[in-house]
């Protein structure tokens, strides 16, 4: 994609900016319907059935968490990976075209981070919910996993692989979310985000395929062993803040305890990770050489992807 194509393609440059006042002008409790299945599943073993108002508030809280997590991931994980490409941290990606795209996408991601953050603030204020921690537990968990896995492999490459899976997941979630929201400024903003992220996903996928092809068989084997852990870290359930909201709206302690225990089960994490990562893993396997080791590690991990 050349510069002029990108300028006309990227919505950031086309003036369709939305402030959080625009995004939150609708009734926020109507926007979280896509998360309803998730909330109902997490609280499926509760002692007392959630009433409709409680369910709506928890769905909205999950949406708020998603916006805050998106902002943090763009700023703390995706943009640093793009900076690594610009700074020649990955020699196979040091050609001028790749670096030019990376610089362009930094602009996209900074805009997405800003809008997601403003949306998060607006929704919290409108529902009068307590703010999330400065860094959500999920983002902190992902960043810690990058550091932990770096003891076994190159830190910058682990970081890039995280971005490959993260961008694919965020794009998929945004696309699903857009289909559950009426035609409002919030839906328009989400569709704009999806529009840009689809280009980012293709870019990062190509980066991964290029780097994989430059690794030795031993390095490929080492990285393949880490991919299931990267997938599971991305789909780790962060529900501490959601359970705090549950308590505030009168859900009993036993139901909250059951929800926390259920969400942390390996089988639950594996189920959601397998469903979400299936398409990307299929693409990677079809596009890479020596992919049998990736297949082997995925099968051994308990993920039901292949």
N, C-alpha and C positions, 0 to 999 in steps of 0.2 A: 504494500500500500504506500503510494508516494504521499508527500506532504499535502498536496492540494486535495487528493482524495480523502485524506484523513480530516482535513479542515471541513469539508462538506459532509463527512460521515458522522463525526463526533458531535453529539448533541451539546456538549459543553460550549462549543463555539457558535451555536445557532440561536442563542438568546432565550432558550426555554427554561430560564432559571425560576425556581420556586422558593419562596421563603417559608419558614415553618408556620407563619400565619396562614399562608395559602394552603399548606399541607393539612393543617389541623382545623380548617374551617368546617369540615363535616363532623358528624358524630363519630368519635373514635371507636366507640363500642361496636360499630358496624363494620370495622375494618379488619378484624382479626379472625374472620371465619375460617381461613385456611388453617389456622393453628388449632381449631376446635378438636379435630381428631386426635392431635397430640395431647392436649390437655385432658380430654376424656380418657385416653389410654393411661396416662400417668396416674390419674385419680380413679382408675377403674375398680380398685379394691378399697375405696373409702367407706368409712362406717356410715356416713350419711350422704345421700345423693346430693350433688351440687345443684343449687337452684339456677335458674337461667341467668339471673343477674351476676351471681358469682362466676359462672362459666364465661360470660361475656367479659368481665373484668380480667379474668386470668388470661383469656385469649388476647385481649388488648395489651396486657403486661408482657406476654410472650412476644408480641409484635414490637413493643418498645425495646425489649432486650435484643431482638434481632437487629433493630436499627443501630443500637449502641455497639453491638458486636461488629456489625459491618463497618462502622466508622473506625473502630479500633484496629480491625484487621487491615483495612486499606492503609492506615497511617503507620502501623507498627510492623507489618509483615510484608504487604505487597509493595509499597513504595520503596522500602529499603532494598528489596530484591531488584527492582528496576534500577535503583541507584548502583547496585553491584554490576549490572550489565553495562551501564554508562561508564563505570570506572574500571572496565576491563578485568573484573574479578573472574569472569569465565572466558578464557581465551578463545574457545570456539565460537563465542557469540560477539566477538569484538569488531565485526565488520560494520561499516558505517550505516548501512540500512537498518540493521538490528538495533544499533545504538540510537538512531534517529527515532525509531518507533518507541523505544523505551522512554525517551525524553517526552514524546507526545503523550504516552500513556500515564506518565507521572502527573501531567496536567489533568487528565481525566480523573485519576484516582483521588487527587487532592479535592477536586470538586465534589465527587461522590462522598468523600469523607465529611466534607462540610455540610452537605445537604442532609446526610444521614444523621449527623450530630444535631442539626437544628430541628429535624423531625423528631428525634428522640426527646429533646428539651420541650418542644411544643406539646407532645403527647403526655409527657410526665406532668407538665403544668396543668394541662386541661383536665386530667383525671385526678390531679392532686395526689399523685403517688410519690413515695420517697425516691430520691435519685439512686441510680446504680452506683456501685463503687467506681473509683477513678478508672480502674481497669477491671472488666468483668472477669469472673473466675475462669470462663472458657478461654478468653484470650491469654490470660496468665498461664493457664495449663498448656496451651499450644506453644507459647514462647519457652516455657520450661522444658517441654518435650524436645524442641529444637536444640536447646543446650545439652540435654541429656544424650540425645542421639549423636551429637557432634563428638562425643567421646569415642564413637565407633567409626565415624566417617567425617568427611570434609564439611565444616559448618555451613559454608556458603551454598554448597550443593544441596544439603539437607533443607536449607532455607528455601531454595528454589523449588524443590519437590513439594514442600508444604504449600507454596503459592499455586502450583499447578492444580492441586486438589482443592485448595480453598477457593480459587476463582471459579472453578467448575461448580462447586457446591453453592456458592453465593448466587451465581447466575441462575442455576436451577431453582433455588428457593425464591428468588425475585420473580422469575417467570411464573411459578405456581401461585405466588402471592398476588400478582397482578390479575390473575384470572378470578380471584375471589373478592375483588374490590370493585365497586361501581365506578363509572366514568367520572372521576373527580380529579382535582389537582394531584392528590396523592398517587392515584393510579398512573397519571401522566408522568410523574416524576419517576416512579418505579420502572415504567416502560422505557424511559430514556436511559435509566441505569442499565437495564437489560441490554439495550441496543449497543451501548459502549462495551459492556462486559463480554458480550459474545466475541467481539474482536480481540479482547484481551485474552480470553480463553484460547482462541486459535493461536495467538502469539506465544503464550507460555507453553502450550502443547508442543509447538514446533521447537521451542528452546529445549524442552526436555528430550525430545527425540534426537536433536543434534548432540546434546551433551552425552546422552546414553551411548550413542554410537562411537564416541571418543574414549569411553572407558575401557579398561582391560577387562577380560572375562572375570578376573578375581574381583575387581572393583564393582562390576555389574552384579556379581553374586552378593557382595557385601551390601550394596544399596537395595537389592531386591528383598533382603531379609528385613530391612527397615520399613519398607512401604506399608505393610499391614499396621505397624505401630503408628505411622503417620496418619493413616486413614482413621484409626480408632481414636487418636487424639483429636482429630477434627470433629468427630461425631460424639465426643464425650458430652454427656448431658450436664449442663450447668443450670441447676434449678434452685440454688440457694435463695436468690432474690425473689423468684416466683413463689417459693414457699413462704417467704416473709410476707408477701402480698396476701397469700392464702390465709395466713394467720390474722392479718389486719381485717379481712372481710368476713371473719367468723367461722372459717373451716376448722374443724376440731383437730386436736394434736395427733390423735391416732391416724386420721386420714393423711395428715401431713407426713408423719413418720412412714406410713406405708408407701406414699408417693415417692419419697426420697429413696427408700430401699429398692423399690421397683425400678426406678430410673437408672440406678447404678449397676443393675445386673448385667453381667457380660453378655448374656443372650439378647438383652434389649438393645445394648449399644451395638452389638454385631448385626442385629436385624436392621436397624436404621442405617448403619454405615454401609451394609451390603447393598441395600436398595438404592442409596444415593450415589455410591461410587461405581456402580455396575457399568454405566455407559463409558465413563472415563477409562476404567481398567480395560474394557474391551477395545477402546481406541488405542491405548498404549500397547497392548499386546499385538494388535494387528499392524501397528506402525513401527515396531522395534525389531531389531535382530536379537537373537539369543534371549527370547522372551520366556522360554520354558522355566527359567529360574523364578521369574515373577509369578507365573502360574503356580508353581510348587509352593512358594511362600504364602500366597493367598489361600490356597487349599489348607495348608497346615495351620493357618492362623485361626480357623473357625469362621472366617467370613464366607458367607454364601453368595459369592459373586459370580463364579464361573459355572 
